[in-house]
Structures are given as structure tokens and as C-alpha cells.
Amino acid sequence: MDAEATGGAGMPQLEFSTFPNQILWLVVALVVLYLILSRVALPRIGSVLAERTGTIANDIAAAETYKMQAAEAEAAYHKALEDARAAAAKVIEEARADIQKDLDIAIAKADAEIAARSAESERRIGEIRDSAMEAVTVVAKDATKDIVTAFGVKADARSVTAAVNARIKGGAA
């Protein structure tokens, strides 16, 4: 039995008589697909990619700004600490000078005055240290909250306070 006699059994895609028609429709389908992709899909993809690139660039710039603010806050903390140490050294030096003058006049009177001035100096140093630590804590909480908010995370004041206090206690030890 012949393939043509049985009604054309076999694969019609491989029949040479239909090749020109198949090639024509293949070309038409490819042209239509190309036009749809080039006019509709690819511009949309390009605009989405451009928008993502812009968003990423803006986020990086904001992160740099917050990084600089954090560095400024750290510098302010170190300056306050250095100023407190300088003030403490100045107070101690003044107390030593007064004590030396009083020793020349009367040793007994100087002992009492030394104790009083040392207590006063300790109190002043404690006050300066406490006020500097409070200022640093407030700046650290504000900066932490701003940084966390900039990264898109919503943080309540209690968790920011707990994190900053834990870090300060860990850094001071």
C-alpha cells in the first residue's frame, strides 16, 4: 500500500508541497510577534528597569546622607567626651593649686578643704558626664530612628530606646 493511496499518512509538515505556505505564515507570525514585542512589551520593561535604577540610586544617596549624619553624631559624642575630660582636668588642676596654697598656710585646714573640693569636683564631673551621656543617648535614638525609617522599617520608640540603651551599656563596659 502506498502512502498516497492511504490518504496521505505521514507528517504534513514535511510534505514539500506545503513548504511555501508554511514559510509564509512563519514569516507573518514572526513579524507580528516582533512588532508586538518592540512596540508594547519592551518599552514597558525598559521603563520599569529605568524606574528601578532611579529608585536604587535615590536609596543609595539617602543611605549616604544618613551615614554622614551618623558620623557627625559620633563626632559630636567624642567632642563632648573630650570636652568633659578637659573640664575635669581643669577642675582637678584648679583644686590642686588651691590645695597647695592652703598647705602653706595650714596643713590641718588644707586636709578639710581638700576633702570638700574633691567631693565638689566629683559631683561636677558626674554632672558633666551625665549630661554628655544624656545628649549622646538622645542623638543616638534620633539617628537610629531616622536610619531605620529610611530603610523602610517601622520601629516603635520603645524598641529603638531599648536597642540604643543596650548598645550604650555594651559599649561602655
C-alpha positions in Angstrom: 0.0 0.0 0.0 1.2 3.3 -0.9 1.3 6.4 1.4 -0.7 8.5 -1.1 -3.3 5.7 -1.5 -4.0 5.5 2.2 -5.0 9.2 2.4 -1.6 10.9 2.9 -0.5 9.2 6.0 2.7 10.7 7.4 3.7 14.2 8.7 2.1 17.0 6.7 4.8 19.4 8.0 7.4 17.6 6.0 5.4 17.5 2.7 7.3 19.6 0.2 4.1 20.9 -1.5 3.1 22.9 1.6 6.6 24.4 2.3 5.9 27.8 0.7 2.7 28.3 2.6 4.3 27.2 5.9 7.2 29.6 5.3 4.8 32.5 4.5 2.9 32.0 7.8 6.1 31.6 9.7 7.4 34.9 8.5 4.0 36.6 9.2 3.9 35.2 12.7 7.5 36.3 13.4 6.8 39.8 12.1 3.7 40.1 14.2 5.5 38.8 17.3 8.4 41.2 16.6 6.0 44.2 16.3 4.1 43.3 19.5 7.4 42.9 21.5 9.1 46.0 20.1 6.1 48.3 20.4 4.4 47.1 23.6 6.4 44.7 25.8 9.9 46.0 25.5 9.1 49.7 26.2 7.2 48.7 29.4 10.1 46.6 30.5 12.6 49.4 29.8 10.5 51.9 31.8 10.3 49.5 34.7 14.1 49.0 34.6 14.7 52.7 34.4 12.4 53.3 37.4 14.2 50.7 39.4 17.5 52.2 38.6 16.3 55.6 39.8 14.9 54.2 43.0 18.1 52.4 43.8 20.2 55.5 43.1 17.9 57.6 45.4 18.1 54.9 48.1 21.9 54.9 47.9 22.0 58.6 48.1 19.7 58.6 51.2 21.8 55.9 52.8 25.0 58.0 52.3 23.2 61.0 53.9 22.2 59.0 56.9 25.7 57.6 57.1 27.2 61.1 57.2 24.7 62.1 59.9 25.6 59.1 62.0 29.3 60.1 61.6 28.5 63.6 62.7 26.6 62.4 65.7 29.6 60.1 66.6 32.0 63.1 66.2 29.8 65.2 68.5 29.8 62.4 71.1 33.6 62.2 71.0 33.9 66.0 71.2 31.5 66.2 74.2 33.5 63.4 75.9 36.8 65.2 75.2 35.4 68.5 76.5 34.2 66.7 79.6 37.6 65.3 80.2 39.3 68.7 79.6 36.9 70.3 82.0 37.5 67.6 84.6 41.3 68.1 84.2 40.9 71.8 84.6 38.8 71.4 87.7 41.3 69.0 89.2 44.2 71.3 88.3 42.5 74.3 90.0 41.8 72.1 93.1 45.4 71.1 93.3 46.6 74.8 93.1 44.2 75.8 95.8 45.3 72.9 98.0 48.9 73.8 97.6 48.3 77.4 98.7 46.3 76.1 101.7 49.1 73.7 102.6 51.5 76.5 103.0 49.1 78.3 105.4 47.9 75.4 107.5 48.1 71.7 106.9 45.1 70.9 109.1 42.8 73.4 107.3 44.0 72.1 104.0 43.0 68.5 104.7 39.4 69.5 105.3 39.3 71.7 102.2 40.8 69.0 100.1 38.0 66.7 101.0 35.4 69.3 100.3 36.8 70.2 96.9 37.3 66.6 95.9 33.6 65.9 96.6 32.6 69.0 94.6 34.9 68.0 91.7 33.5 64.5 91.7 30.0 65.9 91.6 30.8 68.3 88.7 32.5 65.6 86.8 29.5 63.3 87.4 27.1 66.1 86.2 29.2 66.8 83.1 29.4 63.0 82.3 25.7 62.5 82.9 24.7 65.5 80.7 27.0 64.4 77.9 25.7 60.8 78.1 22.1 62.1 78.0 22.8 64.2 75.0 24.6 61.3 73.2 21.7 59.0 74.1 19.1 61.4 72.6 21.2 61.9 69.4 21.7 58.2 69.1 18.0 57.4 69.5 17.0 60.1 66.9 19.7 59.0 64.4 18.7 55.3 64.9 15.1 56.0 64.4 15.8 58.1 61.2 18.1 55.4 59.8 15.7 52.6 60.5 12.8 54.6 59.0 15.0 55.4 55.9 15.4 51.7 55.3 11.6 51.3 55.3 11.4 49.5 58.7 8.8 50.8 61.1 10.3 50.9 64.6 8.5 52.0 67.8 10.1 54.3 70.3 10.4 51.5 72.9 12.4 49.2 70.7 14.7 52.0 69.5 15.2 53.1 73.1 15.9 49.5 74.2 18.4 48.9 71.3 20.3 52.2 72.0 20.4 51.6 75.7 21.7 48.1 75.2 24.4 49.3 72.8 25.5 52.1 75.1 25.7 49.8 78.1 27.6 47.2 76.0 30.0 49.9 74.6 30.6 51.5 78.0 31.6 48.2 79.6 
